[in-house]
C-alpha cells in the first residue's frame, strides 16, 4: 500500500459565489418559479376576495443591496414569504419588496436607502399579512 497526496482543484460546491449580474440573480428567482412579470391571478379584485387578509402586492418590485431592482411581478406575500426568504438565503442578502410605483418610471434609480424607506416588507420582517402591514404603517406614521 502506498500513500499518495491528491490535490483537489476547482471550487467546492458549498463555496458561495456572489452573483455577478442581475441576470444571475434572476436565474435564482426562476429556479424558485418566480419568473419576471409573474401574475398570480387573472382578476385583481377576484384574487383579493379569494385571499382576504393576505398582503398582496400586484406589480411588486424586489430590490437588493448593490444591485437595486432585481425582479418584478405579482406577490402574495402571505403565501410567498417563505420562498422569498429562501431566495434571499441563496443570494446571501436581504430582499426588499416595494409597491409598483416605488420601483418604476425612474423611481428605481433612486439611492437604495431611499428606495427601501417605502418598502412593503423585507425578508427579515415578520410574517406578512394585511393586518401586520396596517400595524407597521400605524407605527411609522404616529
Beta strands, then each sheet from edge to edge (+ up, - down):
strand 1: 56-64
strand 2: 68-76
strand 3: 95-98
strand 4: 121-122
sheet 1: 2+ 1- 3+ 4-
end
